[in-house]
């Protein structure tokens, strides 16, 4: 059979499977038999991959495309295969039911008084700002949930919106608006597992001074949504920070009112049975570029990515299970064991301090200023009282004020962690997730460049620029650098990427313009692990792939499989692998900023794809929130 005939036959098979009765897994969404049937035990799963879309089918490059499948080996040795599909809940900019007889704008922005923030960039065409960048998502259930309009099972999704790329006039608005976060009530069909929106509730964030650039997220072991605030505003450089002034203006109506020390922390959303939510912000987990926090099965230890140049690997050990309001913060040290390729290193830990969220917030609310904590110079003062540290791709010279160790540890975490000897050399450390059975964790290093190559933070590896996913060995019985025991059995002791999870840079662009090999990951960002499927899901935020992909990596077979392609120019976000909700497994998947064209990456495809993307996604202002499914919904 020719390659073309094989591809055509496979597509016909997948289309047939998509319309076929769905087999029981107790597994992937839509994969169930009649409601009364018991889920069949299964031995293993394998994803059947898809080719990267090309200009032979431009529409496939301009939308979310899924041509993959899931093969399951049952306990009796038989095998079944199910085609996969993508099902959106909604697109930002749509009007959704608010649960009170009215409607609400999906992804809409609100100020500190919960009033809509208007885009006034085009006179006479003013409209409510909404995001094109949905990101971190959680899917969960609650006992005794009761929301009007649900006919089947009540399921909740929490979705946060990172930023808005541009206003109507085309001017960049990144980081200039307070990030919204919403609780969506979903109606789960008991017979098919299908999910549909019943209610959209915008969470009131005024009690935590609004949210700043909410990126990745995770579901805590106690069923709350752990959000993020990345790229914390530098409190020593506010005078020149036009972005933060615009944020303050949009939030408060006053460009000078927002306090930078209120941002860069970890927000936690608790969903309530009526489909609303309340929010708290934890000030004791380090003020860093929080990307995605993973709490370990002990319900106390949090491993934290830090999406920064000259970032660090951080760990927080809470005093009590299921309570992140008090605990001890650590920064990692990297003892390099290999500098070849993406490298490898043994991990040690420095204790930065212990605090409660309340006491650190009291410092902020009490008016502590940057100069109260430390002196910072951006050029060499030729004074031995100052220590040179790496900071955001450059160097600072810092001198700690007497008695300000705690304030520095929790409010100037990057600078203080470098000052005390932490390895602040990681660049673009993004998502973090855990494989509990094997006691392994994974961290996505989106780009391996700059500080990971130059040794400025104690790390010197070779690359690739396309990044890698590192695997952590997790152990107990560890001590920090002072010899004090670390009260956790989930401490990272070694980092090294599996061979299949390292990107491949191209010396010259391929026919589409890809700068990294299309059949390998490039610039991994969102990652989540499914214990049930033994699969690590990897979403890309790539400036090196023309289309970003969602991948599935089986940790036992070491097989990497492409399972979804995002619209060109869009980032794969919102990953959440949910092993079981009322007998169903779900893989949440969003995307953001479709048609965000980059030069030279998109030069070969932009003219063809731009009108298609604009037609599909509200002139590039809309983006989808949804999930990977095993069924094809009826029209």
N, C-alpha and C positions, 0 to 999 in steps of 0.2 A: 504494500500500500504506500502511495506517495505521502510525503509530509503534509501536503495540502489536503489530501483525502482523509488522512488521519485526523487532522485538525477539524475538518468539517464533520466527520463522524462523531468526534468527541463533543462538539458543540450541540449536535442533534441529541446526543445522549443526555447532556446536561439540561437541555430544554425539556426533554421528556421527564427527567427526574424531578424537575422543578414543579411539574404538574401532577406528579404521582402522589398516591397516599403516603403519608409521612410515617417513617418507622419509629418505634419506641426506643428512646435512649434514656428516658428521664433526663434527656440530654438537650442537644442544641435546640434553640427556640423553634417551635413548629415541628420538631421531630417527636411526635407522639401519635399513638394510635387512639382508638376510641377512649373517651374519658374514663371508662371503668377499667381499662387495661392496666396491668402493672408494668412499670418500666422493665425492659429486658436488661439483664446484666450484660455488660460488655467488657471485653478483655483489653482492647486498645483502640485508638483512633489514629487516623492518618489524613492530613489535608492533601487534596489533589490541587496542584497549583494552576496558575493562569499565566499566560504570556503578558508582557507589558504592552499596553495599547500603542498603536502607531498612527501615523497620518493616513494610513489606508482606511481607517475608520475614525475620522476626526471627532465625531460625537462621543466616542468611547473615551477620548482623551479629555473631553470637556465636561464630563460628569462623573459621578461615582460609578465605577464599573466593577462588577463581580462576575467572574466566569470560573470560579473555583468550586470545589466540592469537598465533602467530608465523607471519608470511608471509615466504617466501623466494623471491627471484628467482634462478634458476639461470643458469649461464653461457650457456645456449642461449636465454635470454629467457623460458623457461617459469616459471610460478609455482606454488608449493605452499603450503598452509596447514596448520598443526598446532595443535590445541587444547592449551592448557597446563593443568597441574594441580599441586597441592602434595602432596608426599610426605614425611611425617615419618620420621626415623630412630627417634626415641623421644620420649617425654614425660618430663620430670623427675619423679622419684618412682617410676619403674618400676625393676624389677630386671632387670639385663642380665648376660650372661655375662662373667666376669672372665678367661677364657682358661685357667683352672686348674681347671676343673670346678665352680667355685662361681658365685656371683652377687654383683653390686655395685650399690649404689643410684645411679641416674643423678642427677647434680647434688648428691651428698651432700657434707657438710662434715666436715673433719678438722682436728684440732689439730696442734701442732708435733711430737707423737709419732705422728702418723698414726692417732690413735684417733678414732672417730666423735664428733662433737659432738651432744649430745642436746638436743632441745627438751623442757624440763621444765615448760613454762608451765601445763600441765593435769595435776595430780597423777593418777596412775593411767593416763595416756595418753601416757607418755613415748615419743618416737620420734626417730630419726635426722633431724636437720635436713637439708632439701634445698632447692635454689634454685628459684624460679619465674622466674629471670631469666638464661637463657642468652644470651650476647652473642657476642663476636668468635669467628669460625670460620675455619679454613683447611682446604683439601682438597689432598692431595698424594700422590705416589707415591715409592717408593724402589727403587733397584736391589737385587736379591737379597733382597727382603722375603720373610719366611717366617713365617706365622702359621697355626697349626693351625686347621682348620675352613673355610679359604677354598677354594672350589671353582673360582672364576673368576679374576679379576684382583684383586690386593691393592691397596686404596686406603685411605689414612688420613685421618681428620678430627681436627683439634684444636679443642676447644670449651672456652671459658672461661665461668664463671658469675659474673655481676657482683655480685649480692647476693641476699638473701632479703627479700621485702617485709615479712613479718610472721611471728610465731610462732602457735601454735595458739590462743592466747588472744586473738589479734587485735592485740597490741602491735607497733608498728613495730620492725623489726630491721635497717633499712638501715645498711650499713657496719659492722655489729657482728660479722660473721663473716669469717674469712679466706677469700678467694675460691678455690674449687677450679678446677682446669684438668685436662682429660682428653684422652687419645689414644684415639680409637675406630677399631678396625680394621673396614673395610667390605669386603664381597665384591661386586665388580662383575661383573654378568652380561655376558659378552662380546657376546651377541646383542642385548641390549636396553639396556645401559647402566645398568640398575637397580642400586641400592646397598642392601645389607642389613647389619645389625650382626652382627659375629662376636665382637668382644671390646671391653670397656670397661676402660681402665686409668687410674686416678687418679694424676696425676703428683705425686711427692713434692716439696713446696715448702719443706721444713724448712731446706734449705741456704741459702735466700734469705729466711729469717725470715717465710715465708708471703707471701701476696699481698693487696694492698689494692685493693678496688673495681676489678676488671678489666673494662674496658668494651670499646671497639672493638679490632679486631686486623687484621693484614695478613699476607700470605705474603711473606717476603723473596725476592729474586731467587735466593738460594742455598738455598731450600726449607726455611726454618725459620719458625716461627710467632712473629710479633712481637706481644706482648701489650701491656698498658697498666695503669697505676695512676693513676686520676684523683682529683681533689680531695685533693691531698696534705694531710695533717694539719698544721696550723699549729703549728710547734714553740714559738712564743712564747705560745700560748694553751692549753696542755695542761690547766691546772688546771680549766678550765671545759668541757673537751671530754669529755662523757659517752660519746659515740660511740666515741672512740678507747680510752677505758678499758674499755668493753665488748668491743671488738675484742681488746685485750690479754688480758682475762680469758678469753675464749673460746679464744684461740690458745695462751696460756701457762699459764692457770690463775692468773694474777697480773695485776691491773688496772694495775700500775705498771711492768711489765717491758718492754713494747714501746717501741722507740725510733722516734720519728716520722721521723727521717732515713733509716730503712731503707725508707721508702715514698714513692711519687711518682716512681719510676724506670721504666725500660723492661725488662720481663722478655722473655727469648727462649727458646722451647722447641724443642729438637732431637728429632725423632722418630727412633726406632731401628728397625731392620728387624724386630724381634720384636713391634712394637706397643706398646712402652713409650716413655718419653720422659725427657729430662733438661732441667734448667732453669738458666739463668744470669740475673742481673739486672745491667743496665748503669747505672752510677752517673754516667756522664760525658755523658749526653744531656739534662741539665737536670732539675731536680726541679720539675715542673710538673704540670698536670692533663692527663696524657697520655691522649688519646682514641684516636687512630689515627695511627700513623706510616707514612708512605709512603717507601720507599727507591726512589730513581730507578734507571734502567737502568745508570748507572755503577757501581752496587753500593757506593757510598760516601756519596752525598748523601741525607739524610733530611729531608723536610719534615714538620713536626709541628703538628697541631692542639692546641689548649689550651682545654679545656672549662671555662672559668672566667668570672666577671665580672671586668673589667679583666685579661683574658688577653692573651697575645701570640702572634704568629706566630714560630715558632722553626725553626731549621735547624741540622743537625749534619752536618759533613763528616768522615767517618772517615779516618784515616791510611792505611788499607789496605782494598782491596775485600773484601767479605764478612766484615768484622771490625768490630763496633761497640764494641769494648773500649777504643778510644782515638781522639780526634779533637778537632775545634774546634767550639764552640757559638756560634751567632749569634742575635740577636734582630732582628726587622724594625722599620723605621721606615716610617710611612705618611705620604706626602705627598699630601694629598687633592686629587684633580682634579675631583671632583664630589661635592656633598652632597645631590643630589636622590635621593629614594627610598633604595635600598640603598647608593648612592654608589659611588665608585671612587677608587683611589689608586695612585700610583707607590710602589714598594717599594725601600727601601734597607736596608742591613744593618750592625749594630754587632757587632763581635767581643767576645764575653763572656769567652772564654778557651779554653785547651787543657788537656785532662786525660786521664788513663787512668781506667778504671773502678776499677782496683785502688787507686790513690792516694786517690780520693774515698771509697771504702768503708773504707780504712784510717783516714781521719779519723773516720768514723762509729763504727767498731768501737773506735777509740781513745778515744771518749767526748767528742768535741767537743760543746759546748753552744751553744744559740742566742746567748747573751750573749757567747760567745767571738768570734762573727762580726760582730755589729753590735748597736747599741742601737736599740730600736724603741719609739716612743711612739704612743699612739692619740689623743692630743690635742696641740695645739700647745704645745711647750715654750718658745716664745718665745726660742729659742736659734739663732743663725745657723749653728751647726755642724751642725744637723739639716736635712735636705732633705725637703720634703713630696712624697710619692708616692701615686698611686692604688693601692689594694690591696683587692680583693674587695668592690667597691662602696662603699668608704669611703676615708679617707685615713690613711696612716701618716706619721710623721716619723722618719727613719732617719739613723743616723750609723755609717759603716763603721769597724770596728776596724782599726788599722794592720796591713798585710800580710795581710789576710784576703780579698783580691779573689777568689782561686780558690775558697776555701770558700764565699764568698757566691754566686759565679756558678753553682756546681753544687749547692748545698744550700739556698740562699735565692734561687732563680733569679728568681721573680716580683719580689721586692723589688729585687734587684740590677739586673735588666734595666730596671726603671723608673728606678732611680737614675742609670744611665749614659745615659739618653735614649731607650730603646726605647719604641715606641708600645704601651703597655699599656692599650688602649682597646677591644679586641675583647670581645664577649660571646657566650658559648656557641658558640665555634668547635669543631666536632666533627670528623667524618670528613674525611680527605684521601686523594686518589687521583690517578693520573697517566695521561694520554693521551700515550704515548711518541711515537707517529708525528707528532703535531702539536706536540710539546713544550709541552703545556699540562698544568696540574694543576688540581684542583678542591678547594675547601674548603667544607664545609657550615657555615653560620652559622645555628644552630638558631633562635635568637631574636635579633632586632635591637632591642635595648632598652637601658635604663639607660646603661651607660658608652659605648655607641656613639652615643647621642643627646646626652649632656651635655658631651662634649669633655674629660672628665677624663683620658683617655689619649691625647689628640691626634687623636681621631676624632669627627666630628659629622655624622651623616647623619640621614635622616628615618624610616627603617624599611623595611619593615613589621615588626610584631611577629612575623608568621608566618615571617620569616626568608628566606634566599636561599642559593643555591649560587654561590660566587664562582669565576671562572676566573682562573688565574694564567698569565701569560706567562713562560716559562722560557728563560733565555739564559745564555751563557757570557761570559767576558771581563769579569766584574764585580769591583768593588773595594769593600771595606768602608768605613766612615765615616772611617777613619784613612788611607785610600789604599792599603791593603795588598790585593794580589790575592786573590780567593776562588778556591780551587782546585777549581772545579766548573763544568761546562757546563749545570747544571740549577738555576740560581738564579732565584727569582721576582723579577720586576721590575715587575709591574703586576697589580692585582686589580680585577676588575669582573664583576658577574653577568650572564650571558646573560638576555635579556628573559623567556624562558619559565621561568626558574628562580628567579623572585621570587614569594613568597607574596602573597596578596591578603587583607588584613584585611576583615572585615565590620563595618559600623557597627552592625547589629543581628543577633542570631543567626538562622540559617535555621530551617526547620521541624523539623529534627532536633536543633538546638542548636549546630551548627557555628559557631565564631567566626571561621573563615577559610573562604574559598571552597573548596568541596569539589573543584572541577575544576582546582585549582592546588595545588602543593606547599605544605605547611605544616610548619614546624619540621623541616627536613631534618637528619638525623643520620648514619646509616650511608650511605656512598657508595662505590661501586666501579665501575671502568671496564673494559669488555671491549674489547680491541683488535680481536678477531675480528669482533665484532658492531657495532663502532663505537658502542657504547651505554654511557651513564652510568646506572647503577642508583642509585636514591635511596630510602632508607627513612626513614620519619618517626618522630619522637619528639615527638608533638604534644599540647599542652594546648589545641589549637584545633580539631582534627578529632575527631569522635565515634568514628570508626574511623581508625586509622592505615593508610597505604597504602604500597605499594612501586610506584615509578614507573620507567619506562624512557625516557630522553631520548637520541634519536639525534643525534649531534653534527653530522652533515652535513645532515639534513633539518630540524633544530631542532624536531622533533616530540616532545612530551611525552605519554606514554601511561600510564594506570593499569593495572597488570597483576596486582595482588594486594591484598586487603584483610585486615588482621589482625583478630582478635577485638576487640570494642569494649573500650577501656581498655588495650589492649596496645600495646607499642612494637615497631616493625619493627627487628630486630637481626640480627647474624650474617652480614651480606652478604659474599659472596665470589664474584666472577665468574671462573670457571675456563675458559679458552679451549679447553683440550684435555687430556683424560686418556684415553689409549688410543682416541683418535678421537671422544671425546664432550665436549660443552660442558655445564657445570653452573652454575647460579646458586643458591648456598647462601642460605637464608633462615630465620631463627629469629624468634621473638617472645618477649616477656617480660611479666610481670605482667598477664595478662588480667583484666578486671574491676576495674582500678584506677580506680575512679570518682572523677571530679573535679566539683566544683561551680563554676559552674553548667553546665559543658559537657555533663554526662551526665544532667541532671535530667529531660529528656524521654524518655530511653530506659532509665534504670536499672531501673525497676520491671519492665519487660518482659524485659530482657536478663540481669539478674543471676542468676535461677534457671537460665537456659540456660547461661551461662558457667560457673557452679558445677558443673553436670552434666557439661559438656564437659571441664573442666580441674581435676579433683580438688579441688573446692570452692575454686578459685582458687589452689591451691598448685602446680599443674603448668603447664608451658609446653613448647612443642615445639621440637625441633631438626630441620631438614629441608632440602628443596631444591625448587626449581621444576623441573618435569619436563614432557616432552612425551608421556608415556604414562599410561595408566590401569592401575595394577596389578590383577592378578586377586585376587579375594576369597580 
